[in-house]
Amino acid sequence: MTIQRIESGTRMSKAVVHGDTVYLAGQVSGNAVGGSVAEQTRDILAIIDGYLKQAGTDKTKLLSATIWLTDISTFSEMNGVWDAWVAPGCAPARATVEAKLAAPGLKVEIAVIAAR
């Protein structure tokens, strides 16, 4: 079975396709760093849409998601954006936790796994 790596670097790949499963690395905002949790979540979900498309799938085939928030009190704010994005009837298994993220100004990180 082949392995396809998308935007692979020395440390990580943005996405890896193995068989009919697509694994996305944790995605952070590129355009809304320092912005609100809602802004960062919208930006991240657009990035995820792009990588899923590159891998030959979309959000209707999500299997799981892991979400990290720097402040769990922003859970509702993030969920407002998430709930509007997830395709009806296609919600993945999901975990959300509070954690420190790699760079100042980042408030949200999201990793997903999807089928093709």
QUISUL-V522508 format. One record per residue. N is the residue number from 1. PSI is psi in radians with two decimals (NA if undefined). Layout:
N_PSI, N_PSI
This chain:
1_2.36, 2_2.75, 3_2.20, 4_2.24, 5_2.27, 6_2.23, 7_1.03, 8_2.36, 9_-2.93, 10_-0.49, 11_-0.64, 12_2.90, 13_2.56, 14_-0.56, 15_2.62, 16_2.29, 17_2.18, 18_1.96, 19_-2.18, 20_0.42, 21_2.37, 22_2.17, 23_2.11, 24_2.41, 25_2.88, 26_2.24, 27_2.42, 28_2.86, 29_2.38, 30_-0.52, 31_-0.31, 32_0.43, 33_2.26, 34_-0.20, 35_-3.08, 36_2.88, 37_-0.73, 38_-0.78, 39_-0.80, 40_-0.72, 41_-0.78, 42_-0.79, 43_-0.79, 44_-0.76, 45_-0.59, 46_-0.69, 47_-0.78, 48_-0.77, 49_-0.76, 50_-0.79, 51_-0.66, 52_-0.73, 53_-0.79, 54_-0.60, 55_-0.03, 56_0.51, 57_-2.96, 58_3.13, 59_-0.25, 60_-0.19, 61_0.33, 62_2.40, 63_-0.76, 64_2.78, 65_2.48, 66_2.26, 67_2.29, 68_2.27, 69_2.42, 70_-0.34, 71_1.88, 72_-0.30, 73_-0.18, 74_0.17, 75_-0.82, 76_-0.69, 77_-0.81, 78_-0.77, 79_-0.56, 80_-0.71, 81_-0.79, 82_-0.87, 83_-0.61, 84_-0.43, 85_-0.71, 86_2.33, 87_2.36, 88_2.29, 89_0.07, 90_0.43, 91_2.31, 92_2.95, 93_2.50, 94_2.55, 95_2.48, 96_2.26, 97_2.80, 98_2.35, 99_2.73, 100_2.44, 101_2.97, 102_-0.41, 103_2.57, 104_2.54, 105_-0.32, 106_2.30, 107_-0.30, 108_2.46, 109_2.42, 110_2.28, 111_2.45, 112_2.77, 113_2.38, 114_2.74, 115_2.83, 116_NA
